[in-house]
Amino acid sequence: MTTQPTRPWNNDRASAPRQGAARTPTQAILAVSQPCPAHPPARIEMIKNFTYTVSGQNQEFCATLGDGAEHTRVIFSAAENPETLVILEAEGAIAALKARFESPEALIENAIRKVSEQKLLDAALQTGEIQTGQL
């Protein structure tokens, strides 16, 4: 007779371990490895390097997901210099939700596309001021 491991996420109280009862190693792993729907896992920080043409010269830049649990910001800087040049932020409820559920790769790709279309890196390098925009 094989026994099924106790799954703490089941509502079946008969199969749940008693309060204070020792868990088997399998039960402990199952209890730890199940994601909590109320607290989704934090998104991975990501940096993407890319080449952008400024004044006819190719230059290396990087785009980074901003700090915080929501990652609703993408920060741009030159690859060799950590000084911030452009910040794109998801403003408003709909934009913040879209940024939260979009994959980090897609979020950064869309931000790079917007920065290129709006020539924000050009403006930041010419004026010396941080440029801002919306995702």
C-alpha positions in Angstrom: 0.0 0.0 0.0 1.5 3.3 -1.0 0.7 6.5 0.9 0.3 9.9 -0.6 2.4 12.6 0.9 0.4 15.1 2.9 -0.2 18.3 1.0 -0.7 21.3 3.3 -2.6 23.2 0.6 -5.4 20.6 0.5 -8.6 21.4 2.5 -8.8 17.7 3.5 -8.2 18.0 7.2 -7.9 14.2 7.5 -4.8 14.2 5.4 -3.2 17.3 7.0 -0.6 16.8 9.7 -1.8 17.5 13.3 -0.8 20.7 15.0 2.7 20.2 16.4 3.2 16.8 14.6 6.6 16.3 13.0 6.7 16.6 9.2 8.4 14.1 7.0 11.1 15.6 4.7 8.7 15.2 1.7 6.0 17.2 3.6 8.5 19.9 4.6 9.6 20.3 0.9 6.1 20.5 -0.3 5.1 23.0 2.3 8.1 25.3 1.3 8.0 24.8 -2.5 4.3 25.8 -3.1 4.0 29.5 -4.2 1.6 31.6 -2.1 -1.0 33.2 -4.3 -1.3 36.2 -2.0 2.5 36.8 -2.2 3.8 36.1 -5.7 7.5 35.7 -6.0 9.6 38.8 -6.6 10.6 39.5 -10.2 14.2 39.1 -11.2 16.3 42.1 -11.5 17.5 42.5 -15.1 20.0 44.5 -17.1 20.1 44.6 -20.9 22.9 46.1 -22.9 22.1 47.5 -26.3 23.7 49.7 -29.0 22.2 53.0 -29.9 23.4 55.6 -32.5 23.9 59.1 -31.1 25.2 61.8 -33.5 26.1 59.1 -36.1 28.2 57.1 -33.6 27.3 53.7 -32.1 27.4 53.8 -28.3 26.7 51.1 -25.7 23.9 51.7 -23.2 22.1 49.6 -20.6 18.5 49.4 -19.5 17.8 48.2 -15.9 14.6 47.4 -14.1 14.1 49.8 -11.3 14.3 49.0 -7.6 11.2 47.9 -5.7 8.8 45.0 -5.7 6.7 46.3 -8.5 9.5 47.0 -11.1 7.4 49.8 -12.7 10.5 51.7 -13.8 13.3 51.2 -16.4 16.5 53.2 -15.9 18.9 53.9 -18.8 22.6 54.7 -18.5 25.7 54.5 -20.6 27.3 51.1 -20.4 30.7 52.4 -19.1 29.1 55.0 -16.8 26.5 54.3 -14.1 25.1 57.9 -14.3 21.4 57.8 -15.0 20.4 59.4 -18.4 16.7 58.4 -18.8 14.0 57.1 -16.5 10.8 55.6 -17.9 8.1 54.9 -15.3 4.7 53.3 -15.5 2.3 56.0 -14.2 -1.3 55.3 -13.5 -3.1 52.1 -12.4 -3.4 50.5 -15.9 0.3 51.2 -16.8 1.4 49.8 -13.4 -0.6 46.7 -13.8 0.7 46.1 -17.3 4.3 46.6 -16.2 3.7 44.2 -13.2 2.4 41.4 -15.4 4.6 41.8 -18.4 7.7 39.7 -18.6 10.9 41.6 -17.6 12.4 41.0 -21.0 9.3 42.5 -22.8 9.2 45.4 -20.4 12.8 46.3 -21.1 12.4 45.8 -24.9 9.4 48.1 -25.0 11.3 50.7 -22.9 14.3 50.6 -25.3 11.9 51.0 -28.3 10.2 54.1 -26.6 13.6 55.7 -25.7 14.7 55.2 -29.3 11.5 56.6 -30.9 11.4 59.6 -28.6 15.2 60.2 -28.8 15.4 60.6 -25.1 19.0 59.4 -24.9 20.0 62.0 -27.5 18.3 64.7 -25.4 19.9 63.5 -22.1 23.4 63.5 -23.6 22.9 67.0 -25.2 21.4 68.7 -22.2 23.1 66.8 -19.4 19.8 66.4 -17.6 17.9 63.3 -16.8 15.1 62.7 -19.2 11.8 61.2 -18.0 8.9 59.5 -19.8 6.1 57.0 -19.4 6.3 53.3 -20.1 
